[in-house]
């Protein structure tokens, strides 16, 4: 039973949470947990898939929306739900109104974050999948260094990386690959465009692979030739900031501490305003999940968590740098799972 003293039953609708609990990887499913039953609901499209994947839960095939089907099943079977927890932060207002209308008289209570807390610390099996995803991403970046990049578009590079990762065993990519070159590298989330990459500029590549749903996240900033002194300087500042922050990724440490260290280093170098985003985030069944390595984070790091450490520095109209790794919080020290070199690498 999920731990929540205020709830008697639970409705789980966020698909990564559904997958974590049941093993189901499809796009439609709802979990209902009561003191006596653990049920999984989906529609007829997933009858065979659910029979194969779902473990430890009774499978119920319902017409249409799985949440509506789950609620109507509970009413028809007169299940005693008591105080029913639901994921308010993951449910649209329209679906909430539907749920409340069907479960008339049931006390619905927000139980957001219950499953996410279980997901924070990764088992050895989960860690192994994330490690495999990291190896796939590392191999794709290594393959990129053997390619001619100048004269090609950012989109060409993104497609190349996606192709290599998929051929290397990656499942669906966790997010759209970012390739931002030249002045566009100052855009932290600059999706690849038709811009042609030129010599003597920075190229930020942010990407990830997945294995059985578990993700990795890595960013490297490349150079396509000799750089202006200021761009070389900011690269070194970001690299130093990441190294300092990595030392703070240890069990028992506040998740805000690595962010404070990296931000302090960049600010001391005179570029505090150019580092606007947080230092990092958890990574697992979602590319962005808890814990949060941010200035206002209240999370505490624990052994077995997997996080990103990704300081960045972005100068408008000139260029930007970000260096990101997927990191396992070890029992004593951090284990960097993405191994592609962090020193500035040249692309042809």
PyMOL commands that set and color helices and strands:
alter all, ss='L'
color gray80, all
select helices_A, chain A and resi 15-22+44-53+66-76+88-90+93-102+114-119+124-144+154-167+182-186+229-246+255-268+272-274
alter helices_A, ss='H'
color red, helices_A
select strands_A, chain A and resi 9-12+30-33+38-42+58-61+83-86+107-110+178-181+202-207+210-211+214-215+218-223+280-282+289-293+306-309+312-315+319-322+325-329+334-336+345-346
alter strands_A, ss='S'
color yellow, strands_A
deselect
rebuild
show_as cartoon
